[in-house]
Structures are given as structure tokens and as C-alpha cells.
Amino acid sequence: MQVFVTGATGWIGRAVVADLLAQGHRVLGLSRAAEKGQALAAMGAEVLHGTLEDLDALQEAARQADAVAHIGFNHDFTRYAENAAQDQRVIGALGAALRGTDKPLVVTGTLSALKVHGRAATEADLPVADPALPRRSEIAARALQDVRVACIRLPHSVHGVGETHGFVPMLIDLARRSGVSAYIGEGANRWPAVHVSDAARLYRLALEGGARQPACHAAGEAGVAFRQIAEAIGRKLGLPVAPREAAHFGFLAGFAAEDMVAEAAATREALGWAPGGPGLLADIAHPGYYAGA
């Protein structure tokens, strides 16, 4: 199977490309930087040099492929609304290219788009258009007509040794700068999490399955208490662990306070997904986990 992957040089994208290639698939990966494109080629993938703004090129690559995984997203939170709008344009363009072809399109969403309280979120729950969360990837995907599409709902942490740009590295950086590894209130709010290798395998299984499971939960762990995350960071850095007001976290405040538990039973059953990577707390304790953070 020839798979076109956006975001192929990113943290999750590289893992997805590696997993696809290891299973005998061919990959065309989007890369905006020549150096990263060279690294992608060294893995054995073909490279499409361009950006998410090049909609015509994205559509042509999608038409030539047997399947498409849209993982690319600009995580510059100072331009979050603009980047979310760009994401919706890309999904619309890819969908238009695949309309009526029966080729699977797998897009990337977030568990944060589910506003579920008092119980674990399931694959049957639908995303909510929350003004505080402008990213609406799954909503855009569900609006596509005559396209076989599925959404991988990623948790707050897609972790692994070498991660440098996710929420946990941001918390590590904040702890270093402020001198305290903090949590809000009692820190009982929970974050779902998944190891990057398990997330990559889920993308592949969704593509190989023809995107027949419309929503997939990449929740290797249903929920890890935020205070435990803060304590693990504090131990690693030798810093005190203490509660702080939400303002301490800056633009991360909403995420730091969010309480989410997510089941993945339907995903496991439908796709045979069996996550086996290290847990989040074990990763944070790894000596090399935040070497680049």
C-alpha cells in the first residue's frame, strides 16, 4: 500500500512512517525542511517537499496514493486559531481528492475535543465545537461527503524518549524556569496518555483496516493523575512539588487543569490494537527522556 503522510517529519509522523515501512508499505512523506526531508529519505520513504499551504500538491499526492494519513499540524500556540483553520482547509482538500474513491483517509484529532464529565469518554462520544479549543479536525473530517474517513483521537501526552515538543516537555521547561514542579488544586485531574510507538501502530492499523472504525482512541493509559506527573518531573529535576494557581501555567493552564479519562475498548476490539509501550510515568523517569527538553 502506498501511503501519503502529512507531518511525516514530526514526532508522531516519523514513528508512523517507520512503522508503515517496517510492515512493507511504501510511504510518500510531506516535508517542508530539506534537512528533515533527507532524514525521511534515509528511512526509506519518498519525499514531497512542501507545506500544508500547498493544497494542490497535497491533493495530487492523495490522488496518487492508496491511503492518506493526515498528521501534520502547526503547534505554534500563539497562532492556534489560524493553524486550526489551516488544518480544516487541508482536511477539506484531502477529502475532495479522495471523494468517491473508497481510499481511506485517517486524520488526527484530540481527546480534548470530547467534553465528557463523570465517566470515561468512549469512541461513541462526539467532539464539541468549543470556542476555547479552535482545533476541530474531527468535525471537519465528519463533514466530508463520500469519503472513507477515520479520526485518531490523540491524548494529552504522546510520549517517548526523545520527545521535545509535547505538553510534558513544556511542563519540564516550566518547572526548570520556575523552580517548582506544579499542579493545580489537589492535582487529582487526569490525563490520558500513549507511547509514541503504540500511537504509530494505531495509525497503521486504521489505514490497513480501511478507516472502518470512525473514531479511534489512542489511549494506552486511560488517565494519569496530574499530580503524579508533577511528582515524577520534580523527582527527576530535584525540584519541590507544590500546588500553584492556574496562572502559573500560562497558555498551558487549560490543559493543566483538564480532567479526562478515555476508554479504548472499541478501538482495541475493532483493530486488534494492543498497546505495549512504557507508561507515561516510567518514561518521565527515564534518564534520557528529556535530554532535549
C-alpha positions in Angstrom: 0.0 0.0 0.0 1.3 3.5 -0.9 0.5 5.9 1.9 0.8 9.7 1.8 1.6 11.1 5.2 1.5 14.7 6.2 3.5 15.7 9.2 5.9 12.9 8.3 8.9 14.5 9.9 7.3 15.3 13.2 7.3 13.4 16.5 4.4 11.2 15.7 4.7 11.3 11.9 8.3 9.8 12.0 7.1 7.0 14.1 4.1 6.3 11.8 6.4 6.3 8.7 8.8 3.9 10.4 6.0 1.6 11.4 4.5 1.6 7.9 7.8 0.9 6.2 8.6 -1.9 8.7 5.4 -3.6 7.6 6.2 -3.4 3.9 4.2 -0.3 2.9 5.5 2.4 0.7 5.4 6.0 2.0 5.4 9.4 0.5 6.0 11.9 3.3 5.5 15.7 3.3 8.5 17.7 4.5 8.9 21.5 4.5 12.6 21.4 5.5 15.3 19.9 3.2 17.3 18.5 6.1 14.3 16.7 7.6 13.4 15.5 4.1 16.8 13.9 3.8 16.3 12.1 7.1 12.9 10.9 5.9 14.5 9.6 2.7 17.2 7.8 4.7 14.4 5.9 6.4 13.3 4.6 3.0 10.4 6.9 2.3 9.8 9.2 -0.8 9.7 12.9 0.0 7.3 15.5 -1.1 8.8 18.9 -0.4 6.2 21.4 0.5 3.9 22.8 3.3 0.3 22.4 4.4 -0.4 25.6 2.4 0.3 23.7 -0.9 -3.2 22.3 -1.2 -2.9 21.5 -4.9 0.2 19.4 -4.2 -1.4 17.7 -1.3 -4.4 16.8 -3.4 -2.3 15.3 -6.2 -0.3 13.3 -3.7 -3.6 12.0 -2.2 -4.9 11.0 -5.6 -1.8 9.0 -6.3 -1.8 7.2 -3.0 -3.8 4.2 -1.8 -4.3 5.8 1.6 -3.7 9.1 3.4 -2.7 9.8 7.0 -3.0 13.5 7.9 -0.8 14.1 10.9 0.6 17.5 10.2 -0.4 20.4 12.4 1.4 23.6 13.3 1.7 23.6 17.1 2.6 27.3 17.4 0.1 28.1 20.2 0.5 31.9 19.6 -1.4 31.3 16.2 -3.5 28.4 17.3 -6.8 29.6 15.8 -5.0 30.3 12.4 -3.4 26.9 12.5 -6.7 25.2 13.3 -8.3 26.9 10.3 -5.4 25.7 8.1 -6.0 22.2 9.4 -9.6 22.3 8.4 -8.7 23.5 4.9 -6.2 20.7 4.5 -8.8 18.1 5.6 -11.3 19.5 3.1 -8.8 19.4 0.3 -7.7 15.9 1.0 -11.3 14.8 1.3 -12.1 16.4 -2.1 -9.2 14.5 -3.7 -10.4 11.2 -2.2 -14.2 11.6 -2.7 -15.8 8.5 -4.2 -12.5 6.5 -4.4 -13.0 4.3 -1.3 -9.4 5.1 -0.3 -9.0 5.5 3.5 -8.2 8.9 5.0 -7.1 8.9 8.6 -7.0 12.3 10.3 -5.6 13.4 13.6 -7.9 14.8 16.4 -7.7 15.2 20.1 -9.4 13.6 23.1 -9.7 17.2 24.4 -12.5 17.8 21.9 -14.7 15.5 23.9 -16.5 17.2 26.8 -17.4 14.3 28.9 -17.9 14.6 32.7 -18.4 11.9 35.4 -17.4 9.0 33.2 -14.8 7.8 30.8 -15.0 9.1 27.2 -15.7 6.4 24.6 -15.4 6.2 20.9 -19.1 6.8 20.6 -18.8 10.3 22.0 -18.8 13.1 19.5 -16.5 16.2 19.5 -17.9 19.5 20.7 -17.2 22.8 18.9 -15.8 24.6 21.9 -14.7 28.3 21.3 -11.8 27.7 23.8 -10.5 24.9 21.6 -10.4 26.1 18.0 -8.9 22.8 16.6 -11.8 20.9 15.0 -10.1 18.3 12.9 -12.7 15.6 13.6 -15.6 17.9 13.0 -14.1 18.8 9.6 -13.5 15.1 8.8 -17.1 14.1 9.7 -18.4 16.8 7.4 -16.7 15.2 4.3 -19.0 13.6 1.8 -18.5 10.2 0.2 -15.1 9.7 1.9 -14.0 6.8 4.0 -12.5 8.7 6.9 -11.4 7.9 10.5 -10.1 10.1 13.2 -7.3 9.1 15.6 -8.1 10.9 18.9 -4.7 11.6 20.5 -4.4 12.0 24.2 -2.7 14.9 26.1 0.6 13.1 26.1 2.1 11.1 23.2 5.3 10.3 25.0 8.6 8.6 24.4 12.4 9.1 24.9 13.4 11.9 22.5 10.1 13.9 22.8 10.9 17.6 22.8 7.8 19.5 21.9 4.8 17.9 23.7 3.0 19.0 26.8 5.3 17.1 29.2 8.5 18.7 27.8 6.7 22.0 28.2 5.9 21.2 31.8 9.6 20.2 32.3 10.7 23.5 30.9 8.3 25.4 33.1 9.5 23.6 36.2 13.1 24.4 35.4 12.3 28.1 34.8 10.1 28.5 37.9 11.9 26.2 40.3 8.9 24.2 41.1 7.0 21.3 39.5 3.4 22.4 39.9 -0.1 21.1 39.8 -3.5 22.8 40.2 -5.6 22.3 43.3 -5.1 18.7 44.6 -3.7 17.6 41.2 -6.4 14.8 41.0 -7.3 15.7 37.4 -6.2 13.1 34.9 -4.5 13.0 31.6 -4.8 10.0 29.2 -1.5 9.1 27.6 0.1 6.8 25.0 3.6 5.8 24.0 4.5 7.1 20.5 5.2 3.6 19.2 1.7 2.5 20.2 0.1 5.6 18.6 2.1 4.9 15.4 0.8 1.3 15.3 -2.7 2.5 15.7 -2.5 4.8 12.6 -1.2 1.9 10.6 -4.0 -0.4 11.8 -6.6 2.2 11.0 -5.2 2.6 7.5 -4.9 -1.1 6.9 -8.5 -1.6 8.1 -9.8 0.9 5.6 -10.7 3.5 8.2 -13.8 1.5 9.1 -13.6 2.5 12.8 -14.7 6.1 12.6 -13.2 7.2 15.9 -10.1 5.6 17.4 -8.9 6.3 20.9 -5.1 6.3 21.2 -5.3 5.9 25.0 -2.7 3.4 26.2 -3.4 4.7 29.7 -6.9 5.9 30.4 -5.9 8.6 32.8 -2.8 9.5 34.8 -3.2 11.9 37.7 -1.6 15.3 37.0 -0.1 15.4 40.5 1.7 12.1 39.7 3.1 13.7 36.5 4.3 16.7 38.5 5.9 14.5 41.2 7.7 12.4 38.5 9.1 15.6 37.0 10.1 17.0 40.4 11.9 13.9 41.3 13.8 13.9 38.0 14.8 17.5 38.3 15.3 17.6 42.1 12.7 20.3 42.5 9.9 20.8 45.0 6.4 19.7 44.0 3.6 22.1 45.0 0.2 23.4 44.0 0.0 26.7 42.1 -2.8 28.8 40.7 -3.7 28.2 37.0 -1.9 31.5 36.0 1.4 29.8 36.8 0.9 27.6 33.7 0.3 30.4 31.3 -1.2 29.2 28.0 -1.0 25.7 29.3 -3.4 26.4 32.1 -6.5 24.9 30.4 -4.6 21.7 29.7 -3.0 21.5 33.1 -6.5 21.7 34.7 -8.3 19.4 32.3 -9.7 16.2 33.7 -10.1 13.5 31.1 -10.4 9.7 31.3 -10.7 7.8 28.0 -11.5 4.2 27.2 -10.2 2.5 24.1 -12.2 -0.8 24.3 -13.9 -0.3 20.9 -10.6 0.6 19.3 -8.8 -2.4 20.7 -11.6 -4.8 19.6 -12.1 -3.3 16.1 -8.5 -3.0 15.1 -6.7 -5.5 17.4 -4.7 -2.7 18.9 -2.7 -3.8 21.9 -0.5 -1.0 23.3 2.6 -2.3 25.0 5.0 0.6 25.3 6.2 2.1 28.6 3.7 4.2 30.6 4.0 7.9 31.0 5.5 8.0 34.5 8.1 5.3 33.5 9.1 7.5 30.5 9.4 10.6 32.6 11.7 8.7 34.9 13.9 7.5 32.1 17.4 9.2 32.2 17.2 10.3 28.5 13.5 11.3 28.4 14.1 15.0 28.4 17.6 15.4 27.2 16.3 17.8 24.5 13.6 19.4 26.6 
